[in-house]
Amino acid sequence: MLASVPLTDDEQAAVDEGQAALDQPLVRLTDVPTPAGPTPRRIGIPATAALLPIVDVRQRHT
């Protein structure tokens, strides 16, 4: 997938380094206005991402 989807340096770091690298761009965006005007800090959105759990799903063949 990395070969077919060009990633920014921040995105590549998130792939390679995980959660800490993912949180860095979010912290930088905390005071950048949304399209509606208020910043994420004013809205009260935390500057960290919650990772979703990975669930093993197996299909039964009937």
Steps between C-alpha positions, in 0.01 A plus 500: 500500500785740570611467140161603361398769751740791545525597867609824662794485739256510797291216355809288431623559856160389634526178299859435610496628859141454617293697752759760606560602139126507437441738791762757388304635198183506711670721758613737224144519365344583839504875427429485125146621426248252364308592183222633727746729681564375855816309579492142633620640836197735516266217406656280768637223279802325659832515315547124513359220293333195643606188318225257420549143618586241239247219509561166335198416287460159348220407266336162527426324178150353508 
